[in-house]
Amino acid sequence: IRDSTKDMSGFDIAKRILEQNPDQQIIFTTSWDPNTFSRGLRTISLDIDKHPVLQKPFMFSQLLGLLKPVKSK
């Protein structure tokens, strides 16, 4: 799968992951302007409330605060 994603954007890869596993937790990290990044998420129909975005630079504790435990089936 790595070779097939070589030239894909992070948005496209996230969309592909969520198509295969809709419950997958994704946390985006970016140095983009927040409004520009939000528009990018909307172009692939991702909900910014469901998939948080950390603006770089960020503290590791911020990332840890977003992680959720895996739900057992």
Summary of the structure (lengths in Angstrom):
residues: 73
radius of gyration: 13.1
end to end distance: 26.2
largest distance: 37.7
contacts: 145
relative contact order: 0.17
helix: 42%
strand: 8%
